[in-house]
Amino acid sequence: MYLSTQREIPSNGKTRYRFEQSVSGSPAVASRRALPPGVTLKWGEAEHTNALALLYRKVYTTYPFPVFDKEGIRCLYTIARSSSAGMNRL
């Protein structure tokens, strides 16, 4: 139930598809796009927190948690890292 009928309609058609796939039990189909020349991806590490804080400061004027603070990002990284390590042991 929504407060207005307008909120019932997703603004992004892919959102509804992804939601339906996640609740239907059917695996969602992942797709890969080629990266532009000279661009590489790698997992974030603790030593990247300063660069990430600077990037977030340029991109976002506000954010709901302290992404502008490298120590805040380091803390989130540490929590995520320890959580995923714990999950791997199960």
N, C-alpha and C positions, 0 to 999 in steps of 0.2 A: 504494500500500500504506500502510495506516495502522497505528499502534501499537494502536489499539483500534477495534472496530466502531462505537462511539458517535461517533468522530471522522469517520466516513465520511458521516454525515448532517449536512447544513448546518443550522445553527440558524435561518437565515433563508432561506426558500424562494426569495426573489428572487436570492440569491447564486448559486445553482445555475443559474437561468435566465440571469443576466447572464454567467456563465462560459461556458455553452453557446453563447450568442449570440456571444461574443467569439472562440471557437475555431471556430465553424461557418462563419464567413465571412459570415453573414447580418447585415445591420445591425440593431442593437438599436433598438427603438422608444423614442424619448424622449418624455416627457410633461411638460407644464408645469402647475404649479398656480398659482392666483391667490395673490398675497401678501396678508396681512392689511392692512387699511387703515392707512396711515401708515408702512408698511414698504417700503423700497426696497433694491435690491441694486446694488452697484457693485464694480468690480475693486479689489482692494487696491493701495495705492500705498505708497511708502516713508514718507510722512508719517503713515500709519496705524499704524506699528509700536508706538508707545507705547500706544495704545488697545487694540490686539490683545494686547499683553503683559499689560495689566491685566485684560482679559476672560479670557484663558487662566488667569491666576492665580486668578480666581474660580471657574472651571469645573472645572479639573483640579487634583487634589492632587499628582499626579506626572505626568511625561511623559518619553518616552525621549530627547528632545533639548530644548535650552533655549528653550522657547516663552515662558517667563516673563521672558526678557531681551530688551528691545527691540532691542539690537544684534544678538543672535542671529537674531531675526526679520528684521531689515534685511539681514543677510548672506544668509539663505535667499532673500529677495526678490531681491537682487542676482544671486545665482546663477541663480535661475529666470528672471529677466528676460534675462540674457545668454544662457542656453541657448535660450530660445524665440526670441530675436533671431537667433541662429546658425542655428536650424532654418528660419526664414523665408527665409534667404538661399539655402538649398539648392534 
